[in-house]
Amino acid sequence: MNRPIHGGNLAWAASLAGCSPQAILDFSASINPLGPPIGVLTALREQVLAIRAYPDPTYGELRGVLAAQHQLSPDWVLPGNGAAELLTWIGRDLAAQSVTYVLTPAFADYGRSLRTFGATLYTEPLGVTPDAIAATLPPALATAPPTAALLLNNPHNPTGKLLHRDQILPCLDRFALVVVDEAFMDFLPPEQQQSLSDRVPVFPNLVVLRSLTKFYSLPGLRLGYAIAHPDRLRRWQAWRDPWCVNQLAVIAALAALPDRDFQAQTWAWLPPARSHLLTGLAQSPHFQPYVSAANFILVHSQRPVLPLQAHLLQHAQILIRDCLSFPELGDRYFRLAVRTPAENQRLLAAIAAWD
């Protein structure tokens, strides 16, 4: 079985660990360990027979609820079969620009989307070293041609760095199209978020991409959404297959989005759990973990990571995310999801046994 380029491939991990996929403790996929919310599971049980009917092809109710989260009209929001499906149509729009600037290291699906439509790609390093991550956007962005596009994510994956919205706003006047992937923004409490979703009505060249599967722990249902000018979203709707979002994903989203208690629990869990995990990793002289604003931590290792990954799978049934799919990082970095305190401690103990 080929080495995966995404986290969360439990079948691959189980084949190396010699156990069932259900026995793997997964630190490779950055999914909220507190979910799914109980209300989502209840709604799925109670409404499972809704699969007998096609979803509403306009997703009117879901678009209305999503739009209300951002104080927008529903025609400014388009749900998708995960953020990955929407990235496909984003890639088609980006390919229409003269060149697309992408900050690296970058999520592998960006390249997949851009290559699909023959986009001209220009990579610009964010500035990751064994000791630090650059605190600002690369200066080269200031000299990009006005026909260029910019694709970035915030918080940044895999570094966990959070850019202040004031750092990104000047790009909206400089680039023909700006796409900001905010897949992990929900993990910050509202007062700390740096979303640009409120700028979309002012800048028709801005697209904001969001995910529901990470925060609400629903990756198997595949659900994301884009915030963009209605004309752009209508064009995407004409390009794609009908009924991209399945009925169970709609039911789950409608149950999850109003759950304020689950949101508060997540915002209370993450900072101390992340701090404890980061502190534990820093105890080893072989590792340099980076401060993160997201629900994952990037770690630099003085030694190759693959032996550590294999050891954790074979001796502890724990899966960590190697960074081989980020060419700029290579085999001396790994990424860890933040999980519950007990699970984080289990990981730290397993790493100490290898160390």
Secondary structure in CASP SS format (residue, H / E / C, confidence):
PFRMAT SS
TARGET T0000
AUTHOR 0000-0000-0000
METHOD secondary structure of the structure
MODEL  1
M C 1.00
N C 1.00
R C 1.00
P C 1.00
I C 1.00
H C 1.00
G C 1.00
G C 1.00
N C 1.00
L H 1.00
A H 1.00
W H 1.00
A H 1.00
A H 1.00
S H 1.00
L H 1.00
A H 1.00
G C 1.00
C C 1.00
S C 1.00
P H 1.00
Q H 1.00
A H 1.00
I C 1.00
L E 1.00
D E 1.00
F C 1.00
S C 1.00
A C 1.00
S C 1.00
I C 1.00
N C 1.00
P C 1.00
L C 1.00
G C 1.00
P C 1.00
P C 1.00
I H 1.00
G H 1.00
V H 1.00
L H 1.00
T H 1.00
A H 1.00
L H 1.00
R H 1.00
E H 1.00
Q C 1.00
V H 1.00
L H 1.00
A H 1.00
I H 1.00
R H 1.00
A C 1.00
Y C 1.00
P C 1.00
D C 1.00
P C 1.00
T C 1.00
Y C 1.00
G H 1.00
E H 1.00
L H 1.00
R H 1.00
G H 1.00
V H 1.00
L H 1.00
A H 1.00
A H 1.00
Q H 1.00
H C 1.00
Q C 1.00
L C 1.00
S C 1.00
P H 1.00
D H 1.00
W H 1.00
V E 1.00
L E 1.00
P E 1.00
G E 1.00
N C 1.00
G H 1.00
A H 1.00
A H 1.00
E H 1.00
L H 1.00
L H 1.00
T H 1.00
W H 1.00
I H 1.00
G H 1.00
R H 1.00
D H 1.00
L H 1.00
A H 1.00
A C 1.00
Q C 1.00
S C 1.00
V C 1.00
T E 1.00
Y E 1.00
V E 1.00
L E 1.00
T E 1.00
P C 1.00
A C 1.00
F C 1.00
A H 1.00
D H 1.00
Y H 1.00
G H 1.00
R H 1.00
S H 1.00
L H 1.00
R H 1.00
T H 1.00
F C 1.00
G C 1.00
A C 1.00
T C 1.00
L E 1.00
Y E 1.00
T E 1.00
E E 1.00
P E 1.00
L C 1.00
G C 1.00
V E 1.00
T C 1.00
P C 1.00
D C 1.00
A C 1.00
I E 1.00
A C 1.00
A C 1.00
T C 1.00
L C 1.00
P C 1.00
P H 1.00
A H 1.00
L H 1.00
A H 1.00
T H 1.00
A C 1.00
P C 1.00
P C 1.00
T C 1.00
A C 1.00
A E 1.00
L E 1.00
L E 1.00
L E 1.00
N E 1.00
N C 1.00
P C 1.00
H C 1.00
N C 1.00
P C 1.00
T C 1.00
G C 1.00
K C 1.00
L C 1.00
L C 1.00
H C 1.00
R H 1.00
D H 1.00
Q H 1.00
I H 1.00
L H 1.00
P H 1.00
C H 1.00
L H 1.00
D H 1.00
R H 1.00
F C 1.00
A C 1.00
L E 1.00
V E 1.00
V E 1.00
V E 1.00
D E 1.00
E C 1.00
A C 1.00
F C 1.00
M H 1.00
D H 1.00
F H 1.00
L C 1.00
P C 1.00
P H 1.00
E H 1.00
Q H 1.00
Q C 1.00
Q C 1.00
S C 1.00
L C 1.00
S H 1.00
D H 1.00
R H 1.00
V C 1.00
P C 1.00
V C 1.00
F C 1.00
P C 1.00
N C 1.00
L E 1.00
V E 1.00
V E 1.00
L E 1.00
R E 1.00
S E 1.00
L C 1.00
T C 1.00
K C 1.00
F C 1.00
Y C 1.00
S C 1.00
L C 1.00
P C 1.00
G C 1.00
L C 1.00
R C 1.00
L C 1.00
G E 1.00
Y E 1.00
A E 1.00
I E 1.00
A C 1.00
H C 1.00
P H 1.00
D H 1.00
R H 1.00
L H 1.00
R H 1.00
R H 1.00
W H 1.00
Q H 1.00
A H 1.00
W H 1.00
R C 1.00
D C 1.00
P C 1.00
W C 1.00
C C 1.00
V C 1.00
N C 1.00
Q H 1.00
L H 1.00
A H 1.00
V H 1.00
I H 1.00
A H 1.00
A H 1.00
L H 1.00
A H 1.00
A H 1.00
L C 1.00
P C 1.00
D C 1.00
R H 1.00
D H 1.00
F H 1.00
Q H 1.00
A H 1.00
Q H 1.00
T H 1.00
W H 1.00
A H 1.00
W H 1.00
L H 1.00
P H 1.00
P H 1.00
A H 1.00
R H 1.00
S H 1.00
H H 1.00
L H 1.00
L H 1.00
T H 1.00
G H 1.00
L H 1.00
A H 1.00
Q C 1.00
S C 1.00
P C 1.00
H C 1.00
F E 1.00
Q E 1.00
P E 1.00
Y C 1.00
V C 1.00
S C 1.00
A C 1.00
A C 1.00
N C 1.00
F E 1.00
I E 1.00
L E 1.00
V E 1.00
H E 1.00
S E 1.00
Q C 1.00
R C 1.00
P C 1.00
V C 1.00
L H 1.00
P H 1.00
L H 1.00
Q H 1.00
A H 1.00
H H 1.00
L H 1.00
L H 1.00
Q H 1.00
H H 1.00
A H 1.00
Q C 1.00
I E 1.00
L E 1.00
I C 1.00
R E 1.00
D E 1.00
C C 1.00
L C 1.00
S C 1.00
F C 1.00
P C 1.00
E C 1.00
L C 1.00
G H 1.00
D H 1.00
R H 1.00
Y E 1.00
F E 1.00
R E 1.00
L E 1.00
A E 1.00
V C 1.00
R C 1.00
T C 1.00
P H 1.00
A H 1.00
E H 1.00
N H 1.00
Q H 1.00
R H 1.00
L H 1.00
L H 1.00
A H 1.00
A H 1.00
I H 1.00
A H 1.00
A H 1.00
W H 1.00
D C 1.00
END
